[in-house]
Amino acid sequence: MKKIIVTLQTILILLLFAACTNEPALPDYSMIPWINDYGYNSRELFPIKSGGQVPGPQINVSVNTENQYLLIDVNTIDFLVRENTFRDANFEPQRMSNRVSETSEMMFEEGYLHNVSFLNINYPILYVSMIKRSSVPFRAKGIIGRNFLVDGQMTIDMQNKIFAYSVNPAVSLGNLTADSNLVDINLKLRNNDHMGILKFFCHINKIKCLATLSTRLNTTQISADLAQVITGKTSNRTSVIESLKIGSREFSGIKCEVNNDLMTLEPENAEAISIIIGMDVVGQCLWTIDFINGRMVIE
């Protein structure tokens, strides 16, 4: 009886600590089947924050002794941080730069941050881009881009608030046999062009379309051309996709925003992207992306 009381007291203390520190509560990993299915160990699992103006998965990043939650974004290459996110950081500016990030134009001050830690890795010195200005509101405190992910496999589970990442997963998508759940992805892993994004094919109302996904967007966006095909109109700000199929996973009744700038995501000679899948779809299921083998599974 005494042991039970002590255990309950310990649990209560941990819950109170999490509430006071504003840390996300840790789920019971033993009750989540996919963790065992993919063979992730406890050091490869990270609690995430999301919601409000930043709908995508955010994980803890430490600079010196200060902790903040930054967004995981596969369509950003490097490490972005909003100015003054880490107030006591020792930032060494090097140069100014401008680039397009998704459909927004941004100005950065590039330089070095010291003693940066995330995903159980410590970087004594890290080259980052400090956000000085953005043509559209930038809500996240910062972004962990794909250069920190392309050497492994990641899983996003928004329902259980878990992000998993492993450079040596016990079960990689490359080891799986042909399956209707598997989706090939196209991504230039070592591309220095900041316009390079993760792409894959989907079917929208049975029309084959090139897609990407965004952890920054609450709502899925489609191009004006695709909206016209779906609705027969050119002036709509919103449109409804009756059927969105990625691999064997089908979503229905997706209300989308029409984005007139969607065609500018890729160079003119590239095949046009018709849809950016937002967190309204991503949050409905489990997404696993194997960057090394160029495969993705949606469950």
C-alpha positions in Angstrom: 0.0 0.0 0.0 2.8 2.4 0.9 4.5 1.6 -2.5 1.3 2.5 -4.3 1.0 5.8 -2.4 4.6 6.7 -3.2 4.1 5.9 -6.9 0.9 8.0 -7.1 2.8 10.9 -5.4 5.6 10.6 -7.9 3.2 10.7 -10.8 1.4 13.7 -9.3 4.8 15.5 -8.9 5.7 14.8 -12.5 2.3 16.1 -13.7 2.7 19.2 -11.7 6.2 19.8 -13.0 5.1 19.4 -16.6 2.2 21.9 -16.0 4.5 24.4 -14.3 7.2 24.2 -17.0 4.7 24.2 -19.8 6.2 21.0 -21.2 3.9 18.6 -23.2 2.9 15.5 -21.2 4.6 12.3 -22.2 2.3 9.6 -23.6 2.5 5.9 -22.7 4.7 4.7 -25.5 3.9 1.1 -24.8 0.3 1.7 -25.9 1.2 3.1 -29.3 1.7 0.2 -31.8 3.7 2.0 -34.6 6.6 2.8 -32.2 7.3 -1.0 -31.9 6.4 -1.7 -35.5 9.1 0.7 -36.7 11.5 -0.2 -33.9 12.0 3.3 -32.6 13.7 3.4 -29.2 12.9 5.9 -26.4 15.8 8.3 -27.3 14.3 8.6 -30.8 10.9 9.8 -29.6 10.2 13.5 -28.9 7.0 15.1 -27.5 5.6 17.8 -29.7 3.7 21.0 -29.3 1.2 22.3 -31.8 -1.9 24.4 -32.2 -3.0 27.9 -32.6 -1.0 29.9 -35.1 1.6 27.1 -35.5 -0.3 24.0 -36.4 2.6 21.7 -37.2 4.9 19.6 -34.9 7.3 21.6 -32.8 10.1 20.0 -30.8 12.3 21.3 -28.1 15.5 23.2 -29.0 18.0 24.4 -26.5 20.5 27.3 -27.0 22.8 27.6 -24.0 20.3 27.0 -21.2 17.2 28.5 -22.9 14.6 26.2 -24.4 12.1 26.9 -27.1 9.9 24.8 -29.4 10.7 25.0 -33.1 8.8 23.7 -36.1 9.8 20.6 -38.1 9.5 21.6 -41.8 10.8 19.4 -44.6 10.4 22.1 -47.2 13.0 24.4 -45.5 16.6 23.4 -46.0 18.4 24.8 -43.0 17.8 26.1 -39.4 15.7 29.3 -39.3 15.1 31.2 -36.1 13.0 34.3 -35.6 14.9 37.3 -34.3 15.0 37.5 -30.5 13.6 33.9 -30.0 16.7 33.1 -27.9 17.3 36.2 -25.9 20.6 35.3 -24.4 22.1 33.6 -27.5 25.5 34.5 -28.7 24.8 35.2 -32.4 27.7 36.0 -34.7 26.3 37.6 -37.9 28.0 36.9 -41.2 25.9 38.2 -44.1 22.5 39.2 -45.3 20.4 37.1 -47.7 17.0 37.0 -49.4 15.1 33.9 -50.6 11.6 32.5 -51.1 10.4 30.1 -48.5 7.3 28.3 -49.7 5.3 31.3 -51.1 6.7 34.0 -48.9 9.7 36.3 -49.6 12.0 36.5 -46.6 15.1 38.4 -45.6 17.7 36.8 -43.3 20.8 37.6 -41.4 23.0 34.5 -41.5 25.5 33.6 -38.9 26.6 31.4 -36.0 24.8 30.2 -32.9 26.7 28.4 -30.1 25.8 25.4 -28.0 22.6 24.4 -29.8 20.9 21.1 -29.0 17.9 19.2 -30.5 17.1 15.6 -31.5 19.6 14.5 -28.9 22.5 16.1 -30.8 24.6 19.0 -29.5 26.1 21.5 -32.0 28.9 23.5 -30.3 28.5 25.9 -33.3 25.7 26.0 -35.8 25.3 28.1 -39.0 21.7 29.5 -38.9 19.5 32.0 -40.7 17.9 34.7 -38.5 14.6 35.9 -39.9 14.6 39.7 -40.3 11.5 40.2 -42.5 8.8 38.1 -44.2 6.3 39.1 -46.8 3.6 37.0 -44.9 3.4 36.7 -41.2 5.8 34.1 -39.8 4.2 32.5 -36.8 6.7 29.9 -35.7 9.6 30.8 -33.4 11.9 29.0 -35.8 12.3 26.0 -38.1 14.4 22.8 -38.1 14.8 22.1 -41.8 15.4 19.0 -43.8 19.3 19.1 -43.7 18.9 17.8 -40.1 16.5 15.0 -41.2 17.7 13.6 -44.6 20.0 11.0 -43.1 17.2 9.1 -41.6 13.5 8.3 -41.2 10.9 10.4 -39.4 7.4 9.8 -38.2 4.8 12.5 -37.3 1.9 11.4 -35.1 -0.2 14.5 -34.3 -2.9 12.5 -32.5 -0.5 11.2 -29.9 1.8 14.4 -30.1 4.9 12.4 -30.9 7.7 13.1 -33.4 10.1 10.2 -34.1 13.5 10.3 -35.8 16.1 7.7 -36.4 19.2 7.5 -38.6 19.2 3.8 -38.2 15.6 2.6 -37.9 15.0 -1.1 -37.1 12.4 -1.1 -39.8 12.9 1.3 -42.6 10.5 1.9 -45.5 13.3 0.7 -47.8 13.0 -2.8 -46.3 9.3 -3.0 -47.1 8.0 -4.9 -50.2 5.8 -3.2 -52.7 2.7 -2.0 -51.0 -0.2 0.3 -52.0 0.5 2.3 -48.9 4.0 3.2 -50.1 4.4 6.6 -51.9 7.5 7.6 -53.8 8.9 11.0 -52.9 11.1 13.3 -55.0 13.6 15.4 -53.1 17.1 16.6 -54.0 18.7 15.8 -50.7 21.9 17.8 -51.1 20.4 20.6 -53.3 21.6 24.1 -52.4 18.7 25.7 -54.2 16.3 26.9 -51.5 13.4 26.3 -53.9 13.8 22.5 -53.8 10.9 20.9 -52.0 9.6 17.5 -51.2 7.1 16.3 -53.9 4.9 13.3 -54.5 1.9 12.3 -56.6 -1.6 12.1 -55.4 -5.1 11.9 -57.0 -7.6 14.7 -56.6 -11.1 13.7 -57.7 -9.3 11.0 -59.7 -7.0 13.5 -61.4 -3.2 12.8 -61.0 -1.6 15.8 -59.4 1.9 16.8 -58.1 1.7 17.6 -54.4 3.9 18.8 -51.5 3.1 19.1 -47.8 3.5 22.0 -45.3 3.6 21.9 -41.5 3.1 25.7 -41.5 -0.4 25.7 -43.0 -3.5 25.0 -41.1 -5.5 24.6 -44.3 -4.7 22.7 -47.5 -4.1 25.0 -50.5 -4.6 24.3 -54.2 -3.6 26.2 -57.3 -6.1 28.4 -59.2 -5.8 26.1 -62.2 -6.8 23.1 -60.2 -9.7 25.0 -58.5 -11.0 25.9 -62.0 -10.9 22.3 -63.1 -12.8 21.2 -59.9 -15.4 24.0 -59.8 -15.4 25.4 -63.3 -14.9 28.9 -61.8 -11.9 31.2 -61.6 -12.8 33.6 -58.9 -13.4 31.3 -55.9 -11.2 31.8 -52.8 -12.1 28.3 -51.5 -12.8 25.0 -53.0 -13.8 21.5 -51.8 -11.9 18.4 -52.8 -14.3 15.5 -52.9 -11.6 12.9 -52.9 -7.9 13.2 -52.1 -6.0 10.0 -52.4 -2.3 9.5 -51.4 -1.2 6.0 -52.0 -4.1 3.9 -50.7 -5.2 6.5 -48.1 -8.2 8.5 -49.1 -9.5 11.7 -47.6 -12.9 13.2 -48.5 -14.5 16.6 -48.2 -11.3 18.6 -47.9 -12.1 22.4 -47.8 -9.1 24.2 -49.4 -7.9 27.7 -49.9 -7.1 28.8 -53.5 -3.5 30.1 -53.7 -2.7 32.1 -56.9 1.0 31.9 -56.1 1.2 28.2 -55.8 2.7 27.8 -59.3 5.8 29.8 -58.3 7.0 27.1 -55.8 9.2 25.5 -58.5 11.2 26.8 -61.4 9.3 27.4 -64.7 10.7 24.3 -66.3 9.5 22.0 -63.5 6.2 20.2 -63.4 3.7 22.5 -61.6 2.6 21.7 -58.0 -1.1 21.7 -57.7 -1.6 21.2 -54.0 0.1 22.0 -50.7 -1.3 19.5 -48.1 -1.8 21.3 -44.8 -2.1 20.2 -41.2 -5.8 19.7 -41.6 -4.9 16.5 -43.6 -1.6 15.7 -42.0 -3.1 15.7 -38.5 -5.6 13.0 -39.4 -3.1 10.1 -39.7 0.4 8.9 -39.2 3.1 10.1 -41.7 6.4 8.3 -42.0 9.0 9.6 -44.4 12.2 7.7 -45.3 14.4 10.3 -46.9 17.3 7.9 -47.8 15.1 5.4 -49.7 12.7 8.1 -51.1 9.5 6.6 -49.7 6.6 7.7 -47.6 3.7 5.9 -45.9 0.5 7.3 -44.6 -1.5 5.2 -42.1 
